[in-house]
């Protein structure tokens, strides 16, 4: 259940639905596997696992929800090879050139024939809604995948007034100053990873991993005009992560102090375990996000 990435959106209007009310709405679009000739299928699944029925789970005011997307894997190269074979056969038998229109029809017919035999791949994506903090948080490092989630949620709800988070000071400006001045806001500490970019169109970059970020090498790049596009941080000795210039969180890792808390819990079932992890995670991450946004709004 521990999220590995946080793709962040802010609600532009108050989210007023309860977990039970949201379950009822999500029930209109449950996940069903792809049909024989269906390219993909998307819908909502129970976040507590296949043995659960509820399409939402609530803890401490946070609402957990999960979508599943299944696609049939039919590589374009396979279709193209079959089209080429049939085109060659037609041209040989009928002694003529196959037209572009005929090739298009052949391609469509072949896809229709091959789809039922294609393997399927199913991927699950989790997210939580924080009505008090006005957050929609998706466990994804990819903008297109996050958009897939928001598109389905918008289609299900009928509306989804969200936007990327906005701050008074851009993350790139603030993070660059932190490194240049060795002055991070509390309770953050520097990690050991950063990416520096030039502000010109070329966007040449310098990536440092497992590196002392206050070293002369990093400082020299900053003095040459590069800015910080990604920066590894540690929050309150509990969570390490990389924050990007778009204010997205990657490589989220919960440190030993939180794992110790989990081990001390009395989770008897799989559902209990997820509930405890979700409660711990959202409580700490929501506090971290408050500190992070405050650091970009000073």
MOTA-V163510 format. One record per backbone hydrogen bond with DSSP energy under -1.0 kcal/mol. NH is the residue of the N-H (numbers start at 1). CO is the residue of the C=O. E is the energy in kcal/mol with one decimal. If there is no record, write none. Layout:
BEGIN
nh: (NH & NH)
co: (CO & CO)
e: (E & E)
END
This chain:
BEGIN
nh: (6 & 7 & 9 & 10 & 11 & 12 & 22 & 23 & 24 & 25 & 26 & 27 & 28 & 29 & 31 & 38 & 41 & 43 & 44 & 45 & 49 & 52 & 57 & 59 & 62 & 63 & 64 & 65 & 67 & 68 & 69 & 70 & 71 & 72 & 73 & 74 & 79 & 80 & 81 & 82 & 83 & 84 & 85 & 86 & 87 & 88 & 89 & 90 & 91 & 92 & 93 & 94 & 95 & 103 & 104 & 105 & 106 & 107 & 108 & 109 & 110 & 111 & 112 & 113 & 114 & 115 & 117 & 118 & 121 & 123 & 125 & 127 & 128 & 129 & 130 & 134 & 135 & 136 & 137 & 138 & 139 & 140 & 146 & 147 & 148 & 149 & 150 & 151 & 152 & 153 & 154 & 155 & 156 & 157 & 158 & 162 & 163 & 169 & 174 & 175 & 176 & 177 & 178 & 179 & 180 & 181 & 183 & 188 & 189 & 191 & 194 & 195 & 196 & 197 & 198 & 206 & 208 & 211 & 215 & 219 & 220 & 221 & 222 & 223 & 224 & 225 & 226 & 227 & 229 & 230 & 231 & 232 & 233 & 234 & 235 & 236 & 238 & 239 & 240 & 241 & 242 & 243 & 244 & 245 & 247 & 249 & 250 & 252 & 253 & 255 & 258 & 259 & 260 & 261 & 262 & 263 & 264 & 265 & 273 & 274 & 275 & 276 & 277 & 278 & 279 & 280 & 281 & 282 & 283 & 284 & 285 & 286 & 287 & 288 & 289 & 290 & 291 & 292 & 293 & 294 & 295 & 297)
co: (249 & 138 & 136 & 163 & 134 & 161 & 18 & 19 & 20 & 21 & 22 & 23 & 25 & 26 & 44 & 35 & 70 & 68 & 29 & 66 & 46 & 49 & 64 & 62 & 59 & 129 & 57 & 127 & 125 & 43 & 123 & 41 & 121 & 39 & 119 & 72 & 75 & 76 & 77 & 78 & 79 & 80 & 81 & 82 & 83 & 84 & 85 & 86 & 87 & 88 & 89 & 90 & 91 & 99 & 100 & 101 & 102 & 103 & 104 & 105 & 106 & 107 & 108 & 109 & 110 & 111 & 114 & 115 & 71 & 69 & 67 & 65 & 137 & 63 & 135 & 130 & 130 & 9 & 128 & 7 & 126 & 138 & 142 & 143 & 144 & 145 & 146 & 147 & 148 & 149 & 150 & 151 & 152 & 153 & 154 & 160 & 10 & 296 & 170 & 171 & 172 & 173 & 174 & 175 & 176 & 177 & 178 & 185 & 234 & 232 & 208 & 230 & 206 & 227 & 204 & 196 & 194 & 192 & 212 & 215 & 216 & 217 & 218 & 219 & 220 & 222 & 221 & 197 & 195 & 195 & 243 & 193 & 241 & 189 & 239 & 187 & 235 & 235 & 253 & 233 & 250 & 231 & 248 & 229 & 244 & 6 & 242 & 4 & 240 & 238 & 255 & 255 & 256 & 257 & 258 & 259 & 260 & 262 & 269 & 270 & 271 & 272 & 273 & 274 & 275 & 276 & 277 & 278 & 279 & 280 & 281 & 282 & 283 & 284 & 285 & 286 & 287 & 288 & 289 & 290 & 291 & 294)
e: (-2.9 & -3.2 & -1.9 & -3.3 & -2.6 & -3.4 & -2.6 & -2.3 & -1.9 & -1.6 & -2.9 & -1.9 & -1.7 & -1.9 & -2.0 & -1.5 & -2.5 & -1.9 & -2.2 & -2.3 & -1.6 & -1.9 & -1.7 & -2.1 & -2.4 & -2.3 & -3.6 & -2.4 & -2.5 & -2.9 & -2.7 & -3.0 & -2.2 & -2.8 & -3.2 & -1.1 & -1.6 & -2.9 & -2.2 & -2.0 & -2.6 & -2.5 & -2.0 & -2.0 & -2.6 & -2.4 & -2.0 & -2.5 & -2.7 & -2.0 & -2.4 & -3.1 & -1.0 & -2.2 & -2.1 & -2.1 & -2.8 & -2.6 & -2.2 & -2.4 & -2.7 & -2.4 & -2.0 & -1.9 & -2.7 & -2.4 & -1.4 & -1.6 & -2.3 & -2.7 & -2.6 & -2.1 & -2.4 & -2.5 & -2.8 & -1.3 & -1.7 & -2.4 & -2.7 & -2.3 & -2.6 & -2.0 & -2.3 & -2.4 & -1.8 & -1.8 & -2.5 & -2.6 & -1.9 & -2.5 & -2.8 & -2.2 & -2.2 & -2.9 & -2.3 & -1.7 & -1.9 & -2.7 & -2.4 & -3.0 & -1.9 & -1.9 & -2.3 & -1.9 & -2.5 & -2.5 & -1.5 & -2.1 & -2.2 & -2.8 & -2.3 & -2.0 & -2.9 & -2.5 & -1.9 & -2.4 & -2.9 & -1.9 & -1.4 & -2.3 & -2.6 & -1.5 & -1.8 & -2.3 & -1.4 & -1.6 & -1.9 & -3.1 & -3.0 & -1.5 & -2.0 & -2.6 & -3.1 & -2.3 & -3.3 & -2.2 & -2.8 & -1.7 & -2.6 & -2.2 & -2.9 & -2.6 & -2.1 & -1.7 & -2.0 & -2.3 & -3.1 & -2.9 & -2.7 & -3.2 & -1.4 & -1.5 & -2.6 & -1.1 & -1.7 & -2.1 & -1.4 & -1.4 & -2.2 & -2.2 & -2.4 & -2.4 & -2.4 & -2.9 & -2.3 & -2.6 & -3.0 & -2.6 & -1.8 & -2.0 & -3.0 & -2.2 & -1.1 & -2.3 & -2.7 & -1.6 & -1.9 & -2.6 & -2.7 & -2.2 & -1.7 & -1.1)
END
